[in-house]
Each structure stands twice: as structure tokens, then as C-alpha cells.
Amino acid sequence: PVTKIRPGSEPASPPTRRPGGGVYAADLPRIVPTWPPDGGWAPVAHDPEHGVVAARRALAGVQVLAFHPEAWTSRYVWGAAAPQAADGAWGLGRPPAAAAQAVRFTLSADAVGDAGLWVSGDAVRPLQPGAGTVAWTADGRMAMGQWDLPGVAAPWATGLQRPTPLVVAGRRMPGAPDARAAAALGVGADGTVLYAQAEGMGVRQLGAVLHAAGAQSAVTVAGPQASATHHPAGLQGPGAPVLGPAVSRSGVSAGGYVALSPARGRALGDGWRPVARPDGRIAARRAPAGAAVWRLDDQRLRPAPGLAADDAVVWVAPGGAPVPGFEGQRTGGETRQPMRAQALTLCLGAQPRLLRWVADDAARCPWARQGLTLVAGGAPAPGVQGQSGSPVIGLGRDSAGRWLLAVEPTGDRAVLAASLAEAGAIDALRLGEAVPGAPAGLWRRVGGGWQGLSGGSAPAPAGEGVRFIATPRPRARAVSGFDRTGCDPARWLFCD
């Protein structure tokens, strides 16, 4: 039977010491990994973009592996313990072959028991409400929590359940794992994937150790034959055991395995070149029709209103104030300049967007600014013309939702519109024009000051502006519910 965890369940609270000595779970120190890892975590794997992407640590007889929240994509493969059996057969739903490092966790359903299993549209066993569940999207993102849907629906493609979770909503559940369990999988608050493996009495500490490592959700996944293997050249290449024994390529198990492989960013495309900063690419740049255009990495950066702030990575200084009667503005939930109906508007709320303004938008747009429409429906807007002689700034979004920022140094609006349209903008507006003494343009933080993306520097750009702040986009997540309702970033961080 499936064990349902009541919302009010409390974590186990044993006495601090056993009668004969020894440490109970309540005494375990916190060992939550950071990136880059420190405090006793030993590096296991690296990549050029993120540096250390996997680390290892031991606690209370349990070995723990931690995986960077943004560096890995994961998939579940059912029906084989190894990527390819000796007879050449593959497990069902195998991940595509890739010549990049990978990590494989071998699972074993027979040792720890399954509740439900849904693989690539097939209900091997119906998913059970309340059971601890690991679910995957078709593009390899993973979520872990208690199942709360009547059936499997998008974005979920695969679901694996265990009857009794070890950690639920950041709380360690009462009791110990089944004595046959030897490995468990968890997800931290920041999306760090955690894998723990134990032998002997250490099995009783699996949940406690994952909780100490910051798991918000965790379930058992394997029995005594548990194994974690690192494949430097991809799953089809040779692998070396990181934890547990090497797994024969002829081994077959109904539990299958979980494969982690590097998460790759979107391709830049022709004509774009990366703009670097110390911890990775933040933007790509091109100058298609006279104006320089920057395409910001929407998987890392999101816009927010305000002056240049400590959390800003890129800052947009629009220059002059909105034109009264033509360009509306809202700040702090209050209308400073009247908003014009159906005008293209930059709305910065829970979900930043470009929209055509209607009265109901006031509730979801505490900060908003309107501007001349430069691009509409992917083409330069009719009648866009004029040249101010001062740099003019445009902002738009492409079909993939990425932000496009452009600066035309002579103030030629027609050139600015053509540049944004050629760069892929579906909609774009004029964000402002420079005024004497105001550093209009795009700036990125360099050390303690700011550097213009098109040249120049400043200790701290001043004036009303839009800042882009770093927002992690984890590939794994502990969730309070699988019922995706709209796109609420506070509830579901896989939204684009």
C-alpha cells in the first residue's frame, strides 16, 4: 500500500544519543553544498562553463554526490542496468547518445518497491496519489515531490514512484528506510541533485544525511547493487565507478537507471558572438543593419525596475523621461504618466513581458513604461522615422522569449527598428533617448564599477533604468505540487 504523508506530519525527533553511545540523525551537521563547493566537498567532475559540476562527501557512513543545479539534464531509462546490454539491446526510452561526460545511477525496483511507473506515455503501473515521485519532462528536467495529479499530463513524460519518501518539503520523515535500501535520490532548495549511497547500518541514515545535505525532497531508489558511474566520454564510452561496484553491461533490471548529462544552452545562431563575463556568457551581440543588438541569456537574466543595484548584472540606462501624453509610466504601483490604451508596454511584475496595454494590466504591472512601437509582428512598424542625433535605445523579445536590446548611436529610429527586426524581434519599443550628461546605453558590472557594452566606463551609472539580475534556472526542482497552473515563477521555476 502507498503511504500518504499528511500535510501536518512532523520530522522524526529521536533522543540525541543512543543508550550505548553513537550519534543519532538529529546530531548530524549541515553539509549543504555550495557552488563552487567547499567545506569538505571534493570535486568529482568539471566543465568549462560552470567549473566544478559534481562533488562528493561522506557523513555518518553515507557517501553523497552533489550535482550543480544548472549544469546537468537528467533522464530515466527503464529496462536495463547499463546503457547497452551485451546482446546490443537498449533500455526503453534511452537518452540520445552524446559525446560528453555523463553520470549513471543504477536503480533496482525489486529491492525497494515501486508504487507507480509511467514511461514515455505508457502506464507500466498507475501513479499513486501521495507517493514520493520523481518526474521528468521531455527535455530532461526533473522534479521531485508527492504526486497530486489524477493522471499524467504535459509537461510530464516520465514518472517514477517510491511508496515512502525520506524527505518531504524539507522535513525528514519518521522511521528508517527499508533495510534492503542502499541508495536514495534528493533535490535541494537551489535545484542541486543529491545522490546518497550507504552500506550496513549507514542505510538507516540515508534520509538524515540527505536532509543534512539540504534535500527538500528525497526517496530511496536502489538496493544493495546500487552504483554510480562516471563516463567521461558519454554513456556509450567506458565508465569508472564513483560509488558502488562497476555494473556489467549485460546487467538487466526492471529498475533501469537515471542518466545525467551536461545541459547545453541555446545555440547562438549565425552572426551572433558571445559577450563574456567571469562566470559565463550573459549575452550575444550582432550589428545587422547599423545598430548594435544584444540578445540576453533569458535562462540566467531577468529584467527588474530600478537604478543600478548591487544585484544587477546588466543595466539599461534609457536616458530621458517619458514623453507626457504619449509614453505612460508606472512606478511602485502608481501611475506617474497616464497609460495609453493599446500602446506597446514594458511590464515588470511577477512575469516580465511586453504587452498591449489595457486597464486590467495595472494589477500585474507595478512598474511599466510605454514607448514608440518599433517592431510589430516581426516587422518594422509603419511610419517609424526621424533622427534625434542622440543615441536611441530599443527593447524587444524574439519568438523564444529572449530579450533583445539595441542602441543606434545617431538616433535613427528607422535603422533601430530594422536592426531589431532583423535580429528576430517579434515586438519592440523605444525605451528612451540619451540626454546631455546621462549615460544612455547598456552597461555590465565589472569589478566595483560599470562598463558600457559599446564602450566607456562609469563608477555607478545614475538615473531611472532597468536592471537585469541573475536568476538561476535549475534543471531539477523539489516541488510542492505537480499541477502546473499557468507559469508562476514562485511555484514552478522551469517557466521560460
Secondary structure, DSSP 8 states (H G I E B T S, - for coil): ------TT-------SB-TTS-B-GGG-------SS--TT-EEEEEETTTEEEEEEEEETTEEEEEE-TTTEEEEEEBS-SSSB-TTS-B-BT-----SS-EEEEE--HHHH--S-EEETTEEEE---TTSEEEEEETTS-EEEEE---SS--TTEEEEEEESS-SEETTEE-SS---TT--EEEEEETT--EEEEEE-GGGGGGHHHHHHHTTEEEEEEEE-TT-EEEEETT-TTS--EEEES----TT---TT-EEEEEE-------TT-EEEEETTEEEEEEE-SSSSEEEEE-TTTEEEEESSS-TTEEEEEE--S---TTTS-EEETTEEEE---TT-EEEEESSS-EEEE--GGGGGT-SEEEE--EEEETTEE-TT---B-SS-EEEEEEETT--EEEEEETT-BHHHHHHHHHHTTEEEEEEEEE--TT---EEEEEETTEEEETTS-EESS--SS-EEEEE----SEEE-S-----S--TTT-TT--
